[in-house]
Amino acid sequence: MKFDLPPVTGALIAACVVVFLLQHYGGYNDTLIAHFALWPFGHRLAQTASGRVLEVGFEPWQLLTYAFLHGGWLHLGLNMWGLFLFGPPIERLFGAGRYLLYFTVCTVLAALAQLLVIAFLSGGFYPTIGASGGIFGVLLAFGMFFPNVRLMLLIPPVPVPAWLFVIGYGAVELVLGVTGTEAGVAHFAHLGGMLGGLLLILYWRGRLPLKPRVRLLR
């Protein structure tokens, strides 16, 4: 893959890095989390990590803004690495405008999936942050359009085709989500991002009951 980043992928990575620096080194973490993380439906008083008590709760803009917030260097690094690897080929394939729309739809569907899980299953009241919902949608697109590209697993260190990697990763996320394993990770948000990507690709291909005016993808 080429090192030069196409514009949307580069802008998304830069935005996440800038917001991360404001969070953790600019003194804005409490404010950003309170207003721009994805909070469950309703409003409550919550104590921040620094001890401040703020009123928090769901606002519509959080369906997008939560994706630019990250909890630490590892969280940011893994997400940006995934976007760096899989975003450029999909952006070049879709074009900048359609790629941005695709990432946005995946991010919003991931957020909606997380909100529904919290509302009807976990019942907790905690924020969700991170770009992984959109990135899982990008990963889904990579597996669909570049199915035979070989990806190297870390454990075990063996190459697998992209289509198998995506299906396997999705299955693992489903199992972890259903069993409640790896608490603190929004597994159903990841699956929601993949579902959003799949639905949009099928729509662009004219495979859904609602058809686009012009078929956009083969």
Backbone torsions as a table, in degrees:
resi	resn	phi	psi	omega
1	MET	NA	145.1	-179.2
2	LYS	-71.3	148.6	-180.0
3	PHE	-78.9	-31.6	-177.7
4	ASP	-66.9	127.4	-176.3
5	LEU	-87.3	134.1	171.0
6	PRO	-67.2	162.9	-165.7
7	PRO	-62.7	-43.0	-175.2
8	VAL	-69.5	-45.3	178.1
9	THR	-60.2	-44.4	177.9
10	GLY	-61.6	-41.0	-180.0
11	ALA	-67.5	-39.0	178.6
12	LEU	-64.0	-43.8	178.5
13	ILE	-64.0	-45.3	-179.6
14	ALA	-62.0	-41.8	-179.6
15	ALA	-63.1	-43.4	179.7
16	CYS	-63.8	-39.9	-179.6
17	VAL	-67.3	-44.0	180.0
18	VAL	-62.0	-46.4	179.5
19	VAL	-63.5	-39.0	178.2
20	PHE	-60.2	-43.4	179.5
21	LEU	-65.2	-38.7	176.1
22	LEU	-64.3	-39.6	178.9
23	GLN	-60.2	-56.7	-164.5
24	HIS	-98.1	-14.4	-179.1
25	TYR	-129.4	-8.0	180.0
26	GLY	-103.2	-2.1	177.5
27	GLY	80.5	16.5	-176.7
28	TYR	-108.9	12.9	-173.0
29	ASN	-59.9	-48.1	-178.6
30	ASP	-59.2	-46.2	-178.1
31	THR	-65.7	-44.0	-178.8
32	LEU	-66.1	-43.3	179.3
33	ILE	-65.7	-42.5	-177.2
34	ALA	-63.8	-36.9	-172.6
35	HIS	-104.0	-25.4	-169.9
36	PHE	-121.9	-10.1	169.5
37	ALA	-70.4	163.7	178.5
38	LEU	-86.5	108.9	179.1
39	TRP	-101.6	152.9	177.3
40	PRO	-63.6	167.2	178.9
41	PHE	-61.4	144.2	-178.4
42	GLY	97.4	173.3	179.7
43	HIS	-131.1	139.4	178.4
44	ARG	-145.3	166.2	170.7
45	LEU	-87.2	134.0	-179.4
46	ALA	-137.6	148.3	178.9
47	GLN	-93.9	129.6	-179.2
48	THR	-81.0	174.0	-179.7
49	ALA	-62.1	-28.0	-179.5
50	SER	-89.4	1.0	177.2
51	GLY	98.4	-5.8	178.1
52	ARG	-73.1	145.9	176.4
53	VAL	-105.8	119.7	-177.2
54	LEU	-129.3	152.1	173.1
55	GLU	-83.3	125.9	-177.4
56	VAL	-130.7	161.5	178.6
57	GLY	165.1	175.0	-174.4
58	PHE	-68.0	136.5	169.6
59	GLU	-134.5	146.7	-173.2
60	PRO	-56.3	-37.5	-177.1
61	TRP	-65.5	-19.1	-179.4
62	GLN	-65.3	-19.1	177.2
63	LEU	-59.5	-21.0	177.6
64	LEU	-113.4	-41.7	-170.0
65	THR	-68.2	-25.3	-178.9
66	TYR	-59.6	-27.0	-175.0
67	ALA	-68.6	-20.1	-176.9
68	PHE	-94.0	-0.1	179.0
69	LEU	-103.0	142.1	179.3
70	HIS	-139.9	152.4	-171.7
71	GLY	-84.7	-20.4	-177.5
72	GLY	-174.1	177.0	-177.0
73	TRP	-62.4	-38.6	180.0
74	LEU	-65.3	-45.1	178.1
75	HIS	-58.3	-49.0	179.3
76	LEU	-63.6	-46.5	-175.2
77	GLY	-62.2	-44.3	-179.8
78	LEU	-65.1	-41.9	179.9
79	ASN	-66.9	-43.7	-178.9
80	MET	-69.8	-31.7	176.0
81	TRP	-65.2	-43.1	176.9
82	GLY	-63.0	-41.7	178.6
83	LEU	-66.8	-37.9	178.5
84	PHE	-64.4	-38.6	-177.9
85	LEU	-76.7	-46.1	-169.6
86	PHE	-102.4	-19.3	-179.1
87	GLY	-68.5	-47.2	-175.3
88	PRO	-56.8	-48.0	-180.0
89	PRO	-63.9	-33.2	178.8
90	ILE	-74.0	-38.5	176.9
91	GLU	-63.9	-40.9	178.9
92	ARG	-67.0	-33.1	179.4
93	LEU	-73.3	-45.7	-176.0
94	PHE	-80.7	-30.7	-166.4
95	GLY	92.2	154.6	-171.5
96	ALA	-60.5	-47.5	-176.5
97	GLY	-64.4	-46.1	-178.8
98	ARG	-70.4	-33.2	177.2
99	TYR	-65.1	-42.6	178.0
100	LEU	-62.9	-42.1	176.3
101	LEU	-61.9	-42.5	-179.9
102	TYR	-61.3	-48.6	-179.7
103	PHE	-62.2	-38.7	-179.9
104	THR	-64.8	-46.2	179.2
105	VAL	-60.9	-44.4	178.9
106	CYS	-61.9	-41.1	179.8
107	THR	-64.0	-43.7	-179.5
108	VAL	-68.2	-43.8	178.8
109	LEU	-64.0	-36.1	175.5
110	ALA	-62.5	-42.3	179.1
111	ALA	-64.3	-44.5	179.8
112	LEU	-62.8	-40.3	177.6
113	ALA	-61.8	-42.3	179.4
114	GLN	-64.7	-42.0	179.6
115	LEU	-62.5	-41.4	-179.5
116	LEU	-67.6	-39.7	178.8
117	VAL	-63.7	-43.7	179.6
118	ILE	-64.9	-42.3	-175.6
119	ALA	-68.0	-38.8	-170.6
120	PHE	-110.8	-11.9	-177.6
121	LEU	-120.7	-60.6	-173.5
122	SER	-81.6	-36.0	179.3
123	GLY	70.1	11.1	-179.6
124	GLY	-82.8	178.8	176.5
125	PHE	-138.3	90.8	-175.1
126	TYR	-148.6	156.0	-177.9
127	PRO	-83.7	153.1	173.7
128	THR	-117.5	133.3	179.5
129	ILE	-138.0	159.2	174.4
130	GLY	117.8	151.1	-176.4
131	ALA	-89.4	6.6	-170.7
132	SER	-65.9	-28.0	177.2
133	GLY	-60.9	-47.9	176.4
134	GLY	-64.7	-37.9	-178.8
135	ILE	-68.0	-35.9	176.0
136	PHE	-64.9	-33.4	173.7
137	GLY	-64.5	-40.9	177.4
138	VAL	-64.0	-40.2	177.7
139	LEU	-61.7	-41.4	177.7
140	LEU	-59.8	-44.7	178.7
141	ALA	-63.1	-39.6	179.2
142	PHE	-61.7	-43.5	179.4
143	GLY	-64.8	-31.6	-179.3
144	MET	-78.5	-38.0	-173.7
145	PHE	-98.2	-18.5	177.0
146	PHE	-130.0	56.6	-169.7
147	PRO	-64.8	-25.4	-173.9
148	ASN	-99.3	1.1	174.2
149	VAL	-65.3	134.1	-177.8
150	ARG	-87.1	127.2	177.2
151	LEU	-113.0	138.7	-177.8
152	MET	-90.7	121.0	174.4
153	LEU	-74.9	156.3	174.8
154	LEU	-86.3	-44.4	179.4
155	ILE	-134.5	109.8	-7.4
156	PRO	-77.2	157.4	-177.4
157	PRO	-77.6	72.7	180.0
158	VAL	-129.2	146.6	178.5
159	PRO	-79.4	141.0	176.4
160	VAL	-135.4	151.2	176.3
161	PRO	-66.0	151.6	-174.5
162	ALA	-59.2	-38.5	-177.9
163	TRP	-62.4	-39.1	179.9
164	LEU	-71.7	-39.3	178.1
165	PHE	-59.6	-45.3	-177.8
166	VAL	-66.3	-45.7	179.2
167	ILE	-63.0	-43.7	-180.0
168	GLY	-65.0	-41.8	179.6
169	TYR	-63.8	-43.6	178.1
170	GLY	-61.8	-40.9	178.7
171	ALA	-64.0	-41.7	178.1
172	VAL	-62.6	-43.4	178.8
173	GLU	-60.9	-40.5	179.4
174	LEU	-63.7	-45.7	-179.8
175	VAL	-63.0	-45.9	-179.3
176	LEU	-63.8	-38.0	179.5
177	GLY	-68.2	-44.5	-178.1
178	VAL	-67.0	-39.4	-176.9
179	THR	-84.0	-9.9	-178.5
180	GLY	74.0	17.8	179.0
181	THR	-74.6	152.8	178.1
182	GLU	59.5	61.5	-179.0
183	ALA	-58.4	145.1	-179.3
184	GLY	94.4	-7.1	176.5
185	VAL	-106.4	130.5	-174.5
186	ALA	-85.3	75.2	-175.9
187	HIS	-62.3	-39.9	-178.8
188	PHE	-71.9	-26.0	172.1
189	ALA	-65.8	-40.5	176.4
190	HIS	-59.9	-45.2	178.8
191	LEU	-66.6	-35.8	176.4
192	GLY	-63.4	-37.4	175.9
193	GLY	-64.3	-40.9	177.3
194	MET	-65.8	-40.7	178.6
195	LEU	-64.8	-42.6	177.9
196	GLY	-60.2	-42.1	177.6
197	GLY	-64.1	-43.0	-179.9
198	LEU	-62.1	-45.7	-178.9
199	LEU	-63.0	-41.2	-179.0
200	LEU	-68.4	-39.8	177.4
201	ILE	-64.4	-42.9	177.8
202	LEU	-63.4	-37.6	176.9
203	TYR	-64.0	-47.8	179.8
204	TRP	-61.3	-30.1	178.4
205	ARG	-83.7	-3.4	-178.9
206	GLY	75.5	26.3	-176.8
207	ARG	-95.1	-4.4	-179.7
208	LEU	-103.6	161.2	178.1
209	PRO	-55.7	-38.5	175.1
210	LEU	-84.2	117.4	-172.8
211	LYS	-101.7	144.1	171.3
212	PRO	-73.8	157.9	178.6
213	ARG	-63.0	-36.8	178.8
214	VAL	-130.2	133.5	177.1
215	ARG	-67.7	123.6	-170.4
216	LEU	-100.2	-22.0	-178.1
217	LEU	-135.1	149.1	174.0
218	ARG	-86.4	NA	NA
